[in-house]
Amino acid sequence: MRHFDELIKELQERLVTMGRVAESMIQGALRMLIERNAAIFEEIETKEEEVNELQIEVDDRALKLAALQQPVGSDVRLVFMASRIATELERIADQAINIGQNAKHLLTAPPLKPFVDIPIMSEICQRMVRESLEAFIRRDVELAGQVLAEEDRVDAFRDQIFRELLTYMMADPATIPRAMSLILISRNLERVGDHATNIAEEVIYLVQGRDVRHRHEIETRSIPAAKPGPRDSGR
Amino acid sequence: MVMIQGAPVADATRAGGRAVTDAPRPRDPGGAAPAGVGPVPETVEVPDPLIKIRTVDLFYGASQALKGISLDIPRCQVTAFIGPSGCGKSTLLRCLNRMNDLIEGVTIKGSIHIGDLDIYAPGVDPTALRKRVGMVFQKSNPFPKSIFENVAYGPRIHGMNNRKELADIVEKSLTRAGLWEEAKDRLDHSALELSGGQQQRLCIARALAVDPEVLLMDEPCSALDPVSTARIEELLFDLKKRYAIVIVTHNMQQAGRVSDYTAFLLEGNLVEFNATERMFTKPSLKKTEDYITGRFG
């Protein structure tokens, strides 16, 4: 294996670790909420430090790769992307912290209602994070396209949760603080989905050199099956 | 003779007046820089140094080519010398195996130790030294002999005659130089039948055959096409597991790709010696930054 490819592999491994940790943070925040266990927050905070350190490491490695190895073509796209993906994952971890903080607030009062939509929404968002990174590792444009398609579902959940909680708040103003926290959590989850979507867009850029940011709604429907670039066929 | 004195260029240009090196400078205890030495360079301490260069001055007749150079070269790492033409990088490289001895009118001051050996001490045999310090040149220069004989040449002149052992050395050296697979079926063919890149790898194998500790490379890729260059560069990652490698290169990108440490020389002065990744991302001195970004030189 070329020395450069080894460096790239190490860089990717850091991103995969980051993604795994960030995803487990969301899972932890949801467990905190459902099991009504505030102690889990500490675990999430420890993991956030790990993600932060990994972000710095990924950026440092990407910078050195660019300065020392002079990558071109899909290699240079990869190096820039790695740094951007690290930013997205760090923000996902931040959202997990936000969910944890909102959950903490919720745990100070009795439950407002049984959880139905939020666990499903969280599951979708976690899967989006996982699959966006899987698409990155496998250079899988099709899978990236699937992640993009999930974004609408996540948005629909957010709107549905908002409408439902609105009825609670209108019926009984005493539910407002708890309902607001739940709305915020749905918003946090929706942001996680957005960050995963951004990663998926980066993957499409990496593989096809096509920048689909900000207009992927038009293009997701016509994303062709993954066409290996000239370099990928040999890998 | 032009001697650059005074003007502490290094200090004047140091970013924000802050010394950015990670470690204290390698200086001989009590080894004060002699008069006439230029600016104080930014240097970093290397782990496990094999070669210690101390306040080396070199004169070609009356003209001074190296001015008080001090730096350590580590084992099992690649150290690159960079700088514009005439900065003294090749001269410094050739000090390490006393190749400059062959040039008329050269005077060298200071000391260079390889391990415990003071290589300029009286009584040191340059031929024995060159067994420890192999060299590869810009242009491949195989002997007009067979591939086998090219590699076996060094061990032979050092007294090795056993055909079986020679064959083992040839195989091992060609393997380490990444040429065995291409050459094993035509060891008796003339070395001149090989392509340029293969010839250069043959020269590396020839240097390795006498089991050196140090491999000096003077612009080893500048006569090669990009594919052959990439092969040699990849080879360096293997070779440095066993040897201290010192490479002189005009090609800054190459220094970035292959080296662990980089020394930047200018007009015979060492300007900065630093970890390569540091040098190419956050050089300590403005002058280094200007050179590596192509703003002068």
HADDOCK unambig.tbl for C-alpha pairs under 7 A between the chains (distance, minus, plus):
assign (segid A and resid 2 and name CA) (segid B and resid 234 and name CA) 6.85 0.50 0.50
assign (segid A and resid 3 and name CA) (segid B and resid 234 and name CA) 6.77 0.50 0.50
assign (segid A and resid 64 and name CA) (segid B and resid 277 and name CA) 6.29 0.50 0.50
assign (segid A and resid 64 and name CA) (segid B and resid 281 and name CA) 6.73 0.50 0.50
assign (segid A and resid 67 and name CA) (segid B and resid 280 and name CA) 6.16 0.50 0.50
assign (segid A and resid 67 and name CA) (segid B and resid 281 and name CA) 6.40 0.50 0.50
assign (segid A and resid 68 and name CA) (segid B and resid 253 and name CA) 6.71 0.50 0.50
assign (segid A and resid 68 and name CA) (segid B and resid 256 and name CA) 4.39 0.50 0.50
assign (segid A and resid 68 and name CA) (segid B and resid 257 and name CA) 5.17 0.50 0.50
assign (segid A and resid 68 and name CA) (segid B and resid 277 and name CA) 6.96 0.50 0.50
assign (segid A and resid 68 and name CA) (segid B and resid 280 and name CA) 6.72 0.50 0.50
assign (segid A and resid 69 and name CA) (segid B and resid 256 and name CA) 6.65 0.50 0.50
assign (segid A and resid 69 and name CA) (segid B and resid 257 and name CA) 5.13 0.50 0.50
